[in-house]
């Protein structure tokens, strides 16, 4: 059973609002035509953060054993690192 919260919004609602804010920020970066290596890494980092939040709160992996949490971390980090490396090689 979940512990009662003193806030009006549940943690998943806060995470949902944060995901919406990060998505809006990413959209804003794209619509304004921002570019460059730093911007690319920022957007990539935000997408990895969003993936981790989804894994923790919506897939229910926040309270499971470390093995399953590491699967998600590796699943996010490996492609993220390869994409980051591709951007790095392109900009250098």
ABEGO torsion letter per residue (X at the ends): XBBBBABABBAAAAAAAAAAAAAAAAAAAAAAGBBEAAAAAAAAAAAAAAAAAAAAAAAGAAABBAAAAAAAAAAAAAAAAAAAAAAAAAAX
